[in-house]
């Protein structure tokens, strides 16, 4: 891609963000990402009510996937 095309694209993205619609779109996208993060962690924390054996199984699976 040439530099002129890349600069034109960058200017159009910057112009979109400077508008109120662009700022609202960015705010909505980051809100959805944070909401998904919240739900994922809430579901992870609620696993404590499924019992000790289930939680032990899940933690051993996490330990085997993550490097120490």
C-alpha positions as CSV (number, residue, x, y, z in Angstrom):
1,X,0.0,0.0,0.0
2,X,1.4,3.4,-0.9
3,X,2.0,6.1,1.7
4,X,-0.5,8.4,0.1
5,X,-3.3,5.8,0.3
6,X,-2.4,5.0,3.9
7,X,-2.4,8.7,4.9
8,X,-5.7,9.2,3.3
9,X,-7.2,6.3,5.1
10,X,-5.7,7.5,8.4
11,X,-7.2,11.0,7.9
12,X,-10.6,9.5,7.2
13,X,-10.4,7.4,10.4
14,X,-9.3,10.5,12.4
15,X,-12.1,12.5,10.9
16,X,-14.6,9.8,11.9
17,X,-13.3,9.8,15.5
18,X,-13.5,13.5,15.8
19,X,-17.3,13.4,15.0
20,X,-19.8,12.8,17.8
21,X,-21.0,9.7,16.1
22,X,-17.4,8.3,16.0
23,X,-16.9,9.0,19.6
24,X,-20.2,7.3,20.5
25,X,-19.2,4.3,18.3
26,X,-15.9,3.9,20.1
27,X,-17.6,4.3,23.5
28,X,-20.2,1.6,22.6
29,X,-17.5,-0.8,21.3
30,X,-15.3,-0.4,24.5
31,X,-18.5,-0.8,26.6
32,X,-19.3,-4.1,24.9
33,X,-15.8,-5.3,25.4
34,X,-15.8,-4.4,29.1
35,X,-19.3,-5.9,29.6
36,X,-18.0,-9.2,28.1
37,X,-15.0,-9.1,30.4
38,X,-17.3,-8.6,33.4
39,X,-19.6,-11.5,32.4
40,X,-16.7,-13.9,31.8
41,X,-15.1,-13.1,35.2
42,X,-18.5,-13.3,36.9
43,X,-19.1,-16.8,35.5
44,X,-15.6,-17.8,36.5
45,X,-16.2,-16.6,40.1
46,X,-19.6,-18.3,40.3
47,X,-18.0,-21.7,39.7
48,X,-17.3,-21.8,43.5
49,X,-21.0,-22.8,44.0
50,X,-20.6,-25.9,41.7
51,X,-18.6,-27.7,44.3
52,X,-15.1,-28.4,45.4
53,X,-14.4,-31.2,42.9
54,X,-15.6,-29.2,39.9
55,X,-13.4,-26.2,40.9
56,X,-10.4,-28.5,41.5
57,X,-10.8,-30.0,38.0
58,X,-11.0,-26.5,36.5
59,X,-7.9,-25.2,38.3
60,X,-5.9,-28.3,37.3
61,X,-6.8,-27.7,33.7
62,X,-5.7,-24.0,34.0
63,X,-2.4,-25.0,35.6
64,X,-1.6,-27.5,32.8
65,X,-2.3,-24.8,30.1
66,X,-0.4,-21.9,31.6
67,X,3.3,-21.7,31.8
68,X,4.7,-21.4,35.3
